[in-house]
Amino acid sequence: MSKPMNLAFKWKHQDGSVVEYSADGWSSDDPEKAAWLTTTSKLSSSGVGIPSDLRHWLQSHCELVEFRGPSGLTPD
């Protein structure tokens, strides 16, 4: 049986808040964003990966500042 991949991402929003995604789900230090991210993810989730509407929002409003993956794996 294979172990699940434990990926984690952290973005910095244009307003300075932090948005994170991990195996535990979405979080943000901005309560309104945290609620919106969780709701939007549940409404558009296909089960695997970041839904396209959230991915577009992140690309438009945030900068990726950290990526954590399994040891030995590096992002391209």
N, CA, C, O and CB atoms as a CASP TS submission, in Angstrom:
PFRMAT TS
TARGET T0000
AUTHOR 0000-0000-0000
METHOD Language model
MODEL 1
PARENT N/A
ATOM      1  N   MET     1       0.850  -1.172   0.000  1.00  0.00           N
ATOM      2  CA  MET     1       0.000   0.000   0.000  1.00  0.00           C
ATOM      3  C   MET     1       0.900   1.240   0.000  1.00  0.00           C
ATOM      4  O   MET     1       1.835   1.323   0.796  1.00  0.00           O
ATOM      5  CB  MET     1      -0.970  -0.005   1.229  1.00  0.00           C
ATOM      6  N   SER     2       0.630   2.190  -0.873  1.00  0.00           N
ATOM      7  CA  SER     2       1.450   3.398  -0.949  1.00  0.00           C
ATOM      8  C   SER     2       0.970   4.448   0.044  1.00  0.00           C
ATOM      9  O   SER     2      -0.209   4.517   0.393  1.00  0.00           O
ATOM     10  CB  SER     2       1.430   3.969  -2.370  1.00  0.00           C
ATOM     11  N   LYS     3       1.925   5.262   0.487  1.00  0.00           N
ATOM     12  CA  LYS     3       1.594   6.342   1.410  1.00  0.00           C
ATOM     13  C   LYS     3       1.078   7.538   0.622  1.00  0.00           C
ATOM     14  O   LYS     3       1.542   7.785  -0.492  1.00  0.00           O
ATOM     15  CB  LYS     3       2.825   6.738   2.268  1.00  0.00           C
ATOM     16  N   PRO     4       0.120   8.292   1.181  1.00  0.00           N
ATOM     17  CA  PRO     4      -0.363   9.479   0.483  1.00  0.00           C
ATOM     18  C   PRO     4       0.743  10.537   0.438  1.00  0.00           C
ATOM     19  O   PRO     4       1.570  10.631   1.345  1.00  0.00           O
ATOM     20  CB  PRO     4      -1.635  10.045   1.173  1.00  0.00           C
ATOM     21  N   MET     5       0.740  11.318  -0.622  1.00  0.00           N
ATOM     22  CA  MET     5       1.714  12.388  -0.751  1.00  0.00           C
ATOM     23  C   MET     5       1.289  13.546   0.141  1.00  0.00           C
ATOM     24  O   MET     5       0.148  14.004   0.072  1.00  0.00           O
ATOM     25  CB  MET     5       1.853  12.844  -2.229  1.00  0.00           C
ATOM     26  N   ASN     6       2.193  14.009   0.965  1.00  0.00           N
ATOM     27  CA  ASN     6       1.915  15.129   1.855  1.00  0.00           C
ATOM     28  C   ASN     6       2.481  16.398   1.246  1.00  0.00           C
ATOM     29  O   ASN     6       3.628  16.761   1.508  1.00  0.00           O
ATOM     30  CB  ASN     6       2.505  14.884   3.265  1.00  0.00           C
ATOM     31  N   LEU     7       1.689  17.064   0.443  1.00  0.00           N
ATOM     32  CA  LEU     7       2.092  18.307  -0.183  1.00  0.00           C
ATOM     33  C   LEU     7       1.502  19.470   0.593  1.00  0.00           C
ATOM     34  O   LEU     7       0.399  19.373   1.132  1.00  0.00           O
ATOM     35  CB  LEU     7       1.654  18.351  -1.660  1.00  0.00           C
ATOM     36  N   ALA     8       2.228  20.553   0.646  1.00  0.00           N
ATOM     37  CA  ALA     8       1.732  21.761   1.306  1.00  0.00           C
ATOM     38  C   ALA     8       2.222  22.972   0.520  1.00  0.00           C
ATOM     39  O   ALA     8       3.372  23.027   0.084  1.00  0.00           O
ATOM     40  CB  ALA     8       2.204  21.832   2.800  1.00  0.00           C
ATOM     41  N   PHE     9       1.335  23.929   0.352  1.00  0.00           N
ATOM     42  CA  PHE     9       1.634  25.150  -0.390  1.00  0.00           C
ATOM     43  C   PHE     9       1.284  26.348   0.480  1.00  0.00           C
ATOM     44  O   PHE     9       0.346  26.300   1.276  1.00  0.00           O
ATOM     45  CB  PHE     9       0.855  25.197  -1.738  1.00  0.00           C
ATOM     46  N   LYS    10       2.048  27.422   0.320  1.00  0.00           N
ATOM     47  CA  LYS    10       1.748  28.665   1.028  1.00  0.00           C
ATOM     48  C   LYS    10       1.882  29.815   0.031  1.00  0.00           C
ATOM     49  O   LYS    10       2.876  29.924  -0.687  1.00  0.00           O
ATOM     50  CB  LYS    10       2.702  28.867   2.268  1.00  0.00           C
ATOM     51  N   TRP    11       0.864  30.665   0.002  1.00  0.00           N
ATOM     52  CA  TRP    11       0.847  31.836  -0.865  1.00  0.00           C
ATOM     53  C   TRP    11       0.717  33.095  -0.023  1.00  0.00           C
ATOM     54  O   TRP    11       0.166  33.068   1.078  1.00  0.00           O
ATOM     55  CB  TRP    11      -0.305  31.747  -1.889  1.00  0.00           C
ATOM     56  N   LYS    12       1.231  34.195  -0.554  1.00  0.00           N
ATOM     57  CA  LYS    12       1.014  35.497   0.067  1.00  0.00           C
ATOM     58  C   LYS    12       0.073  36.279  -0.840  1.00  0.00           C
ATOM     59  O   LYS    12       0.366  36.496  -2.016  1.00  0.00           O
ATOM     60  CB  LYS    12       2.370  36.268   0.295  1.00  0.00           C
ATOM     61  N   HIS    13      -1.059  36.699  -0.282  1.00  0.00           N
ATOM     62  CA  HIS    13      -2.054  37.466  -1.025  1.00  0.00           C
ATOM     63  C   HIS    13      -1.565  38.900  -1.207  1.00  0.00           C
ATOM     64  O   HIS    13      -0.702  39.361  -0.459  1.00  0.00           O
ATOM     65  CB  HIS    13      -3.423  37.443  -0.299  1.00  0.00           C
ATOM     66  N   GLN    14      -2.104  39.598  -2.186  1.00  0.00           N
ATOM     67  CA  GLN    14      -1.740  40.996  -2.450  1.00  0.00           C
ATOM     68  C   GLN    14      -1.937  41.886  -1.232  1.00  0.00           C
ATOM     69  O   GLN    14      -1.224  42.876  -1.070  1.00  0.00           O
ATOM     70  CB  GLN    14      -2.556  41.537  -3.607  1.00  0.00           C
ATOM     71  N   ASP    15      -2.893  41.548  -0.374  1.00  0.00           N
ATOM     72  CA  ASP    15      -3.157  42.366   0.817  1.00  0.00           C
ATOM     73  C   ASP    15      -2.257  42.000   2.000  1.00  0.00           C
ATOM     74  O   ASP    15      -2.391  42.578   3.079  1.00  0.00           O
ATOM     75  CB  ASP    15      -4.610  42.221   1.227  1.00  0.00           C
ATOM     76  N   GLY    16      -1.343  41.047   1.806  1.00  0.00           N
ATOM     77  CA  GLY    16      -0.409  40.645   2.843  1.00  0.00           C
ATOM     78  C   GLY    16      -0.828  39.431   3.647  1.00  0.00           C
ATOM     79  O   GLY    16      -0.026  38.894   4.411  1.00  0.00           O
ATOM     80  N   SER    17      -2.063  38.987   3.493  1.00  0.00           N
ATOM     81  CA  SER    17      -2.510  37.802   4.222  1.00  0.00           C
ATOM     82  C   SER    17      -1.873  36.551   3.620  1.00  0.00           C
ATOM     83  O   SER    17      -1.372  36.568   2.495  1.00  0.00           O
ATOM     84  CB  SER    17      -4.055  37.693   4.197  1.00  0.00           C
ATOM     85  N   VAL    18      -1.904  35.475   4.388  1.00  0.00           N
ATOM     86  CA  VAL    18      -1.314  34.211   3.974  1.00  0.00           C
ATOM     87  C   VAL    18      -2.416  33.195   3.726  1.00  0.00           C
ATOM     88  O   VAL    18      -3.373  33.094   4.495  1.00  0.00           O
ATOM     89  CB  VAL    18      -0.320  33.690   5.033  1.00  0.00           C
ATOM     90  N   VAL    19      -2.268  32.444   2.641  1.00  0.00           N
ATOM     91  CA  VAL    19      -3.206  31.385   2.275  1.00  0.00           C
ATOM     92  C   VAL    19      -2.402  30.093   2.193  1.00  0.00           C
ATOM     93  O   VAL    19      -1.331  30.068   1.587  1.00  0.00           O
ATOM     94  CB  VAL    19      -3.949  31.699   0.910  1.00  0.00           C
ATOM     95  N   GLU    20      -2.910  29.019   2.798  1.00  0.00           N
ATOM     96  CA  GLU    20      -2.202  27.750   2.792  1.00  0.00           C
ATOM     97  C   GLU    20      -3.126  26.607   2.387  1.00  0.00           C
ATOM     98  O   GLU    20      -4.329  26.627   2.648  1.00  0.00           O
ATOM     99  CB  GLU    20      -1.595  27.475   4.162  1.00  0.00           C
ATOM    100  N   TYR    21      -2.520  25.608   1.738  1.00  0.00           N
ATOM    101  CA  TYR    21      -3.226  24.381   1.382  1.00  0.00           C
ATOM    102  C   TYR    21      -2.341  23.208   1.769  1.00  0.00           C
ATOM    103  O   TYR    21      -1.159  23.176   1.427  1.00  0.00           O
ATOM    104  CB  TYR    21      -3.585  24.343  -0.144  1.00  0.00           C
ATOM    105  N   SER    22      -2.914  22.238   2.484  1.00  0.00           N
ATOM    106  CA  SER    22      -2.188  21.036   2.886  1.00  0.00           C
ATOM    107  C   SER    22      -3.174  19.873   2.954  1.00  0.00           C
ATOM    108  O   SER    22      -4.337  20.000   2.573  1.00  0.00           O
ATOM    109  CB  SER    22      -1.467  21.242   4.260  1.00  0.00           C
ATOM    110  N   ALA    23      -2.693  18.761   3.436  1.00  0.00           N
ATOM    111  CA  ALA    23      -3.561  17.589   3.595  1.00  0.00           C
ATOM    112  C   ALA    23      -4.731  17.878   4.534  1.00  0.00           C
ATOM    113  O   ALA    23      -5.762  17.209   4.477  1.00  0.00           O
ATOM    114  CB  ALA    23      -2.754  16.399   4.123  1.00  0.00           C
ATOM    115  N   ASP    24      -4.562  18.878   5.395  1.00  0.00           N
ATOM    116  CA  ASP    24      -5.630  19.273   6.320  1.00  0.00           C
ATOM    117  C   ASP    24      -6.658  20.184   5.677  1.00  0.00           C
ATOM    118  O   ASP    24      -7.675  20.498   6.296  1.00  0.00           O
ATOM    119  CB  ASP    24      -5.041  19.959   7.522  1.00  0.00           C
ATOM    120  N   GLY    25      -6.413  20.617   4.441  1.00  0.00           N
ATOM    121  CA  GLY    25      -7.333  21.506   3.743  1.00  0.00           C
ATOM    122  C   GLY    25      -6.808  22.921   3.652  1.00  0.00           C
ATOM    123  O   GLY    25      -5.607  23.157   3.777  1.00  0.00           O
ATOM    124  N   TRP    26      -7.709  23.859   3.435  1.00  0.00           N
ATOM    125  CA  TRP    26      -7.368  25.261   3.248  1.00  0.00           C
ATOM    126  C   TRP    26      -7.326  25.991   4.577  1.00  0.00           C
ATOM    127  O   TRP    26      -8.077  25.674   5.500  1.00  0.00           O
ATOM    128  CB  TRP    26      -8.362  25.931   2.312  1.00  0.00           C
ATOM    129  N   SER    27      -6.432  26.979   4.663  1.00  0.00           N
ATOM    130  CA  SER    27      -6.406  27.854   5.825  1.00  0.00           C
ATOM    131  C   SER    27      -5.871  29.217   5.401  1.00  0.00           C
ATOM    132  O   SER    27      -5.218  29.350   4.366  1.00  0.00           O
ATOM    133  CB  SER    27      -5.542  27.246   6.966  1.00  0.00           C
ATOM    134  N   SER    28      -6.156  30.212   6.208  1.00  0.00           N
ATOM    135  CA  SER    28      -5.660  31.558   5.980  1.00  0.00           C
ATOM    136  C   SER    28      -5.658  32.294   7.302  1.00  0.00           C
ATOM    137  O   SER    28      -6.454  32.002   8.194  1.00  0.00           O
ATOM    138  CB  SER    28      -6.513  32.309   4.925  1.00  0.00           C
ATOM    139  N   ASP    29      -4.739  33.267   7.420  1.00  0.00           N
ATOM    140  CA  ASP    29      -4.755  34.090   8.625  1.00  0.00           C
ATOM    141  C   ASP    29      -5.834  35.165   8.539  1.00  0.00           C
ATOM    142  O   ASP    29      -6.039  35.916   9.493  1.00  0.00           O
ATOM    143  CB  ASP    29      -3.385  34.735   8.848  1.00  0.00           C
ATOM    144  N   ASP    30      -6.518  35.241   7.413  1.00  0.00           N
ATOM    145  CA  ASP    30      -7.660  36.130   7.211  1.00  0.00           C
ATOM    146  C   ASP    30      -8.921  35.261   7.311  1.00  0.00           C
ATOM    147  O   ASP    30      -9.158  34.439   6.426  1.00  0.00           O
ATOM    148  CB  ASP    30      -7.577  36.889   5.811  1.00  0.00           C
ATOM    149  N   PRO    31      -9.733  35.417   8.358  1.00  0.00           N
ATOM    150  CA  PRO    31     -10.903  34.560   8.551  1.00  0.00           C
ATOM    151  C   PRO    31     -11.887  34.562   7.370  1.00  0.00           C
ATOM    152  O   PRO    31     -12.479  33.529   7.059  1.00  0.00           O
ATOM    153  CB  PRO    31     -11.626  34.988   9.792  1.00  0.00           C
ATOM    154  N   GLU    32     -12.061  35.704   6.719  1.00  0.00           N
ATOM    155  CA  GLU    32     -12.977  35.755   5.572  1.00  0.00           C
ATOM    156  C   GLU    32     -12.451  34.915   4.417  1.00  0.00           C
ATOM    157  O   GLU    32     -13.217  34.200   3.772  1.00  0.00           O
ATOM    158  CB  GLU    32     -13.186  37.207   5.112  1.00  0.00           C
ATOM    159  N   LYS    33     -11.153  34.994   4.151  1.00  0.00           N
ATOM    160  CA  LYS    33     -10.567  34.184   3.080  1.00  0.00           C
ATOM    161  C   LYS    33     -10.634  32.701   3.430  1.00  0.00           C
ATOM    162  O   LYS    33     -10.927  31.868   2.572  1.00  0.00           O
ATOM    163  CB  LYS    33      -9.106  34.603   2.820  1.00  0.00           C
ATOM    164  N   ALA    34     -10.362  32.372   4.695  1.00  0.00           N
ATOM    165  CA  ALA    34     -10.414  30.969   5.121  1.00  0.00           C
ATOM    166  C   ALA    34     -11.804  30.385   4.867  1.00  0.00           C
ATOM    167  O   ALA    34     -11.930  29.280   4.340  1.00  0.00           O
ATOM    168  CB  ALA    34     -10.044  30.841   6.620  1.00  0.00           C
ATOM    169  N   ALA    35     -12.830  31.117   5.238  1.00  0.00           N
ATOM    170  CA  ALA    35     -14.206  30.641   5.025  1.00  0.00           C
ATOM    171  C   ALA    35     -14.519  30.527   3.542  1.00  0.00           C
ATOM    172  O   ALA    35     -15.118  29.542   3.109  1.00  0.00           O
ATOM    173  CB  ALA    35     -15.214  31.582   5.702  1.00  0.00           C
ATOM    174  N   TRP    36     -14.117  31.532   2.752  1.00  0.00           N
ATOM    175  CA  TRP    36     -14.374  31.514   1.313  1.00  0.00           C
ATOM    176  C   TRP    36     -13.641  30.357   0.648  1.00  0.00           C
ATOM    177  O   TRP    36     -14.220  29.656  -0.182  1.00  0.00           O
ATOM    178  CB  TRP    36     -13.952  32.843   0.675  1.00  0.00           C
ATOM    179  N   LEU    37     -12.373  30.145   0.999  1.00  0.00           N
ATOM    180  CA  LEU    37     -11.585  29.059   0.411  1.00  0.00           C
ATOM    181  C   LEU    37     -12.207  27.703   0.711  1.00  0.00           C
ATOM    182  O   LEU    37     -12.307  26.856  -0.176  1.00  0.00           O
ATOM    183  CB  LEU    37     -10.148  29.099   0.931  1.00  0.00           C
ATOM    184  N   THR    38     -12.621  27.494   1.943  1.00  0.00           N
ATOM    185  CA  THR    38     -13.222  26.223   2.324  1.00  0.00           C
ATOM    186  C   THR    38     -14.530  25.988   1.579  1.00  0.00           C
ATOM    187  O   THR    38     -14.759  24.905   1.039  1.00  0.00           O
ATOM    188  CB  THR    38     -13.460  26.179   3.830  1.00  0.00           C
ATOM    189  N   THR    39     -15.381  26.998   1.551  1.00  0.00           N
ATOM    190  CA  THR    39     -16.672  26.877   0.858  1.00  0.00           C
ATOM    191  C   THR    39     -16.487  26.659  -0.631  1.00  0.00           C
ATOM    192  O   THR    39     -17.110  25.770  -1.211  1.00  0.00           O
ATOM    193  CB  THR    39     -17.523  28.122   1.091  1.00  0.00           C
ATOM    194  N   THR    40     -15.636  27.459  -1.252  1.00  0.00           N
ATOM    195  CA  THR    40     -15.407  27.354  -2.697  1.00  0.00           C
ATOM    196  C   THR    40     -14.806  25.998  -3.046  1.00  0.00           C
ATOM    197  O   THR    40     -15.184  25.392  -4.048  1.00  0.00           O
ATOM    198  CB  THR    40     -14.481  28.487  -3.185  1.00  0.00           C
ATOM    199  N   SER    41     -13.889  25.526  -2.243  1.00  0.00           N
ATOM    200  CA  SER    41     -13.278  24.227  -2.490  1.00  0.00           C
ATOM    201  C   SER    41     -14.312  23.106  -2.420  1.00  0.00           C
ATOM    202  O   SER    41     -14.308  22.201  -3.255  1.00  0.00           O
ATOM    203  CB  SER    41     -12.157  23.972  -1.487  1.00  0.00           C
ATOM    204  N   LYS    42     -15.190  23.165  -1.433  1.00  0.00           N
ATOM    205  CA  LYS    42     -16.226  22.137  -1.295  1.00  0.00           C
ATOM    206  C   LYS    42     -17.200  22.165  -2.463  1.00  0.00           C
ATOM    207  O   LYS    42     -17.643  21.113  -2.924  1.00  0.00           O
ATOM    208  CB  LYS    42     -16.984  22.322   0.014  1.00  0.00           C
ATOM    209  N   LEU    43     -17.536  23.357  -2.947  1.00  0.00           N
ATOM    210  CA  LEU    43     -18.501  23.485  -4.038  1.00  0.00           C
ATOM    211  C   LEU    43     -17.939  23.028  -5.382  1.00  0.00           C
ATOM    212  O   LEU    43     -18.677  22.523  -6.228  1.00  0.00           O
ATOM    213  CB  LEU    43     -18.961  24.919  -4.146  1.00  0.00           C
ATOM    214  N   SER    44     -16.633  23.205  -5.576  1.00  0.00           N
ATOM    215  CA  SER    44     -16.066  22.914  -6.890  1.00  0.00           C
ATOM    216  C   SER    44     -15.084  21.761  -6.891  1.00  0.00           C
ATOM    217  O   SER    44     -14.443  21.500  -7.909  1.00  0.00           O
ATOM    218  CB  SER    44     -15.391  24.124  -7.421  1.00  0.00           C
ATOM    219  N   SER    45     -14.953  21.071  -5.781  1.00  0.00           N
ATOM    220  CA  SER    45     -13.946  20.020  -5.676  1.00  0.00           C
ATOM    221  C   SER    45     -14.299  18.807  -6.516  1.00  0.00           C
ATOM    222  O   SER    45     -15.418  18.296  -6.483  1.00  0.00           O
ATOM    223  CB  SER    45     -13.771  19.608  -4.235  1.00  0.00           C
ATOM    224  N   SER    46     -13.301  18.365  -7.271  1.00  0.00           N
ATOM    225  CA  SER    46     -13.449  17.133  -8.026  1.00  0.00           C
ATOM    226  C   SER    46     -12.763  15.992  -7.296  1.00  0.00           C
ATOM    227  O   SER    46     -12.698  14.872  -7.802  1.00  0.00           O
ATOM    228  CB  SER    46     -12.879  17.289  -9.441  1.00  0.00           C
ATOM    229  N   GLY    47     -12.246  16.280  -6.095  1.00  0.00           N
ATOM    230  CA  GLY    47     -11.631  15.242  -5.291  1.00  0.00           C
ATOM    231  C   GLY    47     -10.117  15.290  -5.252  1.00  0.00           C
ATOM    232  O   GLY    47      -9.527  15.013  -4.207  1.00  0.00           O
ATOM    233  N   VAL    48      -9.474  15.630  -6.344  1.00  0.00           N
ATOM    234  CA  VAL    48      -8.013  15.616  -6.394  1.00  0.00           C
ATOM    235  C   VAL    48      -7.505  16.963  -6.903  1.00  0.00           C
ATOM    236  O   VAL    48      -8.009  17.494  -7.893  1.00  0.00           O
ATOM    237  CB  VAL    48      -7.499  14.461  -7.297  1.00  0.00           C
ATOM    238  N   GLY    49      -6.524  17.495  -6.230  1.00  0.00           N
ATOM    239  CA  GLY    49      -5.901  18.726  -6.697  1.00  0.00           C
ATOM    240  C   GLY    49      -6.677  19.968  -6.298  1.00  0.00           C
ATOM    241  O   GLY    49      -7.698  19.907  -5.613  1.00  0.00           O
ATOM    242  N   ILE    50      -6.156  21.091  -6.752  1.00  0.00           N
ATOM    243  CA  ILE    50      -6.773  22.384  -6.473  1.00  0.00           C
ATOM    244  C   ILE    50      -7.763  22.692  -7.591  1.00  0.00           C
ATOM    245  O   ILE    50      -7.380  22.697  -8.760  1.00  0.00           O
ATOM    246  CB  ILE    50      -5.697  23.514  -6.346  1.00  0.00           C
ATOM    247  N   PRO    51      -9.023  22.948  -7.261  1.00  0.00           N
ATOM    248  CA  PRO    51     -10.023  23.246  -8.286  1.00  0.00           C
ATOM    249  C   PRO    51      -9.585  24.424  -9.162  1.00  0.00           C
ATOM    250  O   PRO    51      -8.908  25.335  -8.686  1.00  0.00           O
ATOM    251  CB  PRO    51     -11.379  23.550  -7.633  1.00  0.00           C
ATOM    252  N   SER    52      -9.965  24.406 -10.420  1.00  0.00           N
ATOM    253  CA  SER    52      -9.504  25.408 -11.385  1.00  0.00           C
ATOM    254  C   SER    52      -9.895  26.834 -11.005  1.00  0.00           C
ATOM    255  O   SER    52      -9.118  27.758 -11.249  1.00  0.00           O
ATOM    256  CB  SER    52     -10.056  25.088 -12.750  1.00  0.00           C
ATOM    257  N   ASP    53     -11.079  27.045 -10.413  1.00  0.00           N
ATOM    258  CA  ASP    53     -11.454  28.406 -10.037  1.00  0.00           C
ATOM    259  C   ASP    53     -10.571  28.940  -8.909  1.00  0.00           C
ATOM    260  O   ASP    53     -10.221  30.120  -8.900  1.00  0.00           O
ATOM    261  CB  ASP    53     -12.923  28.451  -9.616  1.00  0.00           C
ATOM    262  N   LEU    54     -10.210  28.072  -7.958  1.00  0.00           N
ATOM    263  CA  LEU    54      -9.293  28.492  -6.899  1.00  0.00           C
ATOM    264  C   LEU    54      -7.886  28.707  -7.451  1.00  0.00           C
ATOM    265  O   LEU    54      -7.203  29.654  -7.061  1.00  0.00           O
ATOM    266  CB  LEU    54      -9.266  27.449  -5.770  1.00  0.00           C
ATOM    267  N   ARG    55      -7.459  27.842  -8.346  1.00  0.00           N
ATOM    268  CA  ARG    55      -6.138  27.989  -8.963  1.00  0.00           C
ATOM    269  C   ARG    55      -6.047  29.319  -9.703  1.00  0.00           C
ATOM    270  O   ARG    55      -5.028  30.004  -9.614  1.00  0.00           O
ATOM    271  CB  ARG    55      -5.853  26.815  -9.929  1.00  0.00           C
ATOM    272  N   HIS    56      -7.082  29.689 -10.422  1.00  0.00           N
ATOM    273  CA  HIS    56      -7.105  30.964 -11.144  1.00  0.00           C
ATOM    274  C   HIS    56      -7.045  32.140 -10.170  1.00  0.00           C
ATOM    275  O   HIS    56      -6.309  33.099 -10.405  1.00  0.00           O
ATOM    276  CB  HIS    56      -8.369  31.064 -12.021  1.00  0.00           C
ATOM    277  N   TRP    57      -7.810  32.077  -9.082  1.00  0.00           N
ATOM    278  CA  TRP    57      -7.796  33.140  -8.073  1.00  0.00           C
ATOM    279  C   TRP    57      -6.402  33.280  -7.468  1.00  0.00           C
ATOM    280  O   TRP    57      -5.901  34.393  -7.306  1.00  0.00           O
ATOM    281  CB  TRP    57      -8.833  32.853  -6.965  1.00  0.00           C
ATOM    282  N   LEU    58      -5.778  32.152  -7.134  1.00  0.00           N
ATOM    283  CA  LEU    58      -4.427  32.187  -6.569  1.00  0.00           C
ATOM    284  C   LEU    58      -3.438  32.822  -7.548  1.00  0.00           C
ATOM    285  O   LEU    58      -2.622  33.653  -7.150  1.00  0.00           O
ATOM    286  CB  LEU    58      -3.965  30.767  -6.199  1.00  0.00           C
ATOM    287  N   GLN    59      -3.505  32.437  -8.817  1.00  0.00           N
ATOM    288  CA  GLN    59      -2.596  32.984  -9.826  1.00  0.00           C
ATOM    289  C   GLN    59      -2.801  34.477 -10.017  1.00  0.00           C
ATOM    290  O   GLN    59      -1.846  35.205 -10.289  1.00  0.00           O
ATOM    291  CB  GLN    59      -2.787  32.267 -11.150  1.00  0.00           C
ATOM    292  N   SER    60      -4.030  34.937  -9.879  1.00  0.00           N
ATOM    293  CA  SER    60      -4.351  36.348 -10.108  1.00  0.00           C
ATOM    294  C   SER    60      -4.053  37.242  -8.910  1.00  0.00           C
ATOM    295  O   SER    60      -3.760  38.424  -9.087  1.00  0.00           O
ATOM    296  CB  SER    60      -5.800  36.482 -10.473  1.00  0.00           C
ATOM    297  N   HIS    61      -4.120  36.704  -7.700  1.00  0.00           N
ATOM    298  CA  HIS    61      -4.056  37.540  -6.508  1.00  0.00           C
ATOM    299  C   HIS    61      -2.956  37.183  -5.507  1.00  0.00           C
ATOM    300  O   HIS    61      -2.764  37.889  -4.517  1.00  0.00           O
ATOM    301  CB  HIS    61      -5.350  37.481  -5.824  1.00  0.00           C
ATOM    302  N   CYS    62      -2.240  36.098  -5.762  1.00  0.00           N
ATOM    303  CA  CYS    62      -1.284  35.619  -4.761  1.00  0.00           C
ATOM    304  C   CYS    62       0.053  35.244  -5.401  1.00  0.00           C
ATOM    305  O   CYS    62       0.158  35.037  -6.610  1.00  0.00           O
ATOM    306  CB  CYS    62      -1.861  34.412  -4.010  1.00  0.00           C
ATOM    307  N   GLU    63       1.062  35.166  -4.546  1.00  0.00           N
ATOM    308  CA  GLU    63       2.386  34.713  -4.959  1.00  0.00           C
ATOM    309  C   GLU    63       2.749  33.483  -4.136  1.00  0.00           C
ATOM    310  O   GLU    63       2.670  33.510  -2.907  1.00  0.00           O
ATOM    311  CB  GLU    63       3.455  35.845  -4.786  1.00  0.00           C
ATOM    312  N   LEU    64       3.145  32.409  -4.804  1.00  0.00           N
ATOM    313  CA  LEU    64       3.567  31.206  -4.096  1.00  0.00           C
ATOM    314  C   LEU    64       4.868  31.517  -3.369  1.00  0.00           C
ATOM    315  O   LEU    64       5.840  31.954  -3.986  1.00  0.00           O
ATOM    316  CB  LEU    64       3.742  29.996  -5.077  1.00  0.00           C
ATOM    317  N   VAL    65       4.889  31.292  -2.049  1.00  0.00           N
ATOM    318  CA  VAL    65       6.079  31.609  -1.262  1.00  0.00           C
ATOM    319  C   VAL    65       6.716  30.368  -0.639  1.00  0.00           C
ATOM    320  O   VAL    65       7.855  30.427  -0.175  1.00  0.00           O
ATOM    321  CB  VAL    65       5.725  32.599  -0.173  1.00  0.00           C
ATOM    322  N   GLU    66       5.996  29.248  -0.626  1.00  0.00           N
ATOM    323  CA  GLU    66       6.571  28.033  -0.038  1.00  0.00           C
ATOM    324  C   GLU    66       5.890  26.806  -0.601  1.00  0.00           C
ATOM    325  O   GLU    66       4.681  26.796  -0.829  1.00  0.00           O
ATOM    326  CB  GLU    66       6.447  28.050   1.494  1.00  0.00           C
ATOM    327  N   PHE    67       6.684  25.771  -0.822  1.00  0.00           N
ATOM    328  CA  PHE    67       6.184  24.469  -1.250  1.00  0.00           C
ATOM    329  C   PHE    67       6.898  23.405  -0.437  1.00  0.00           C
ATOM    330  O   PHE    67       8.126  23.398  -0.351  1.00  0.00           O
ATOM    331  CB  PHE    67       6.396  24.246  -2.785  1.00  0.00           C
ATOM    332  N   ARG    68       6.134  22.516   0.152  1.00  0.00           N
ATOM    333  CA  ARG    68       6.715  21.380   0.871  1.00  0.00           C
ATOM    334  C   ARG    68       6.147  20.110   0.273  1.00  0.00           C
ATOM    335  O   ARG    68       4.935  19.956   0.123  1.00  0.00           O
ATOM    336  CB  ARG    68       6.425  21.456   2.408  1.00  0.00           C
ATOM    337  N   GLY    69       7.042  19.216  -0.062  1.00  0.00           N
ATOM    338  CA  GLY    69       6.625  17.936  -0.627  1.00  0.00           C
ATOM    339  C   GLY    69       7.360  16.793   0.032  1.00  0.00           C
ATOM    340  O   GLY    69       8.121  16.992   0.979  1.00  0.00           O
ATOM    341  N   PRO    70       7.128  15.595  -0.472  1.00  0.00           N
ATOM    342  CA  PRO    70       7.832  14.441   0.074  1.00  0.00           C
ATOM    343  C   PRO    70       9.336  14.629  -0.086  1.00  0.00           C
ATOM    344  O   PRO    70       9.785  15.270  -1.036  1.00  0.00           O
ATOM    345  CB  PRO    70       7.369  13.139  -0.617  1.00  0.00           C
ATOM    346  N   SER    71      10.112  14.074   0.834  1.00  0.00           N
ATOM    347  CA  SER    71      11.558  14.222   0.748  1.00  0.00           C
ATOM    348  C   SER    71      12.048  13.670  -0.586  1.00  0.00           C
ATOM    349  O   SER    71      11.599  12.629  -1.065  1.00  0.00           O
ATOM    350  CB  SER    71      12.256  13.503   1.928  1.00  0.00           C
ATOM    351  N   GLY    72      12.973  14.401  -1.154  1.00  0.00           N
ATOM    352  CA  GLY    72      13.545  14.003  -2.432  1.00  0.00           C
ATOM    353  C   GLY    72      12.785  14.536  -3.625  1.00  0.00           C
ATOM    354  O   GLY    72      13.255  14.414  -4.756  1.00  0.00           O
ATOM    355  N   LEU    73      11.635  15.119  -3.407  1.00  0.00           N
ATOM    356  CA  LEU    73      10.825  15.654  -4.492  1.00  0.00           C
ATOM    357  C   LEU    73      10.951  17.170  -4.497  1.00  0.00           C
ATOM    358  O   LEU    73      10.741  17.815  -3.469  1.00  0.00           O
ATOM    359  CB  LEU    73       9.338  15.219  -4.350  1.00  0.00           C
ATOM    360  N   THR    74      11.288  17.736  -5.632  1.00  0.00           N
ATOM    361  CA  THR    74      11.392  19.185  -5.748  1.00  0.00           C
ATOM    362  C   THR    74      10.480  19.672  -6.848  1.00  0.00           C
ATOM    363  O   THR    74      10.276  18.966  -7.835  1.00  0.00           O
ATOM    364  CB  THR    74      12.840  19.616  -6.019  1.00  0.00           C
ATOM    365  N   PRO    75       9.923  20.869  -6.703  1.00  0.00           N
ATOM    366  CA  PRO    75       9.059  21.398  -7.762  1.00  0.00           C
ATOM    367  C   PRO    75       9.882  21.772  -8.977  1.00  0.00           C
ATOM    368  O   PRO    75      11.062  22.101  -8.861  1.00  0.00           O
ATOM    369  CB  PRO    75       8.268  22.617  -7.265  1.00  0.00           C
ATOM    370  N   ASP    76       9.255  21.720 -10.152  1.00  0.00           N
ATOM    371  CA  ASP    76       9.921  22.122 -11.412  1.00  0.00           C
ATOM    372  C   ASP    76      10.046  23.610 -11.495  1.00  0.00           C
ATOM    373  O   ASP    76      10.576  24.132 -12.476  1.00  0.00           O
ATOM    374  CB  ASP    76       9.158  21.604 -12.631  1.00  0.00           C
TER
END
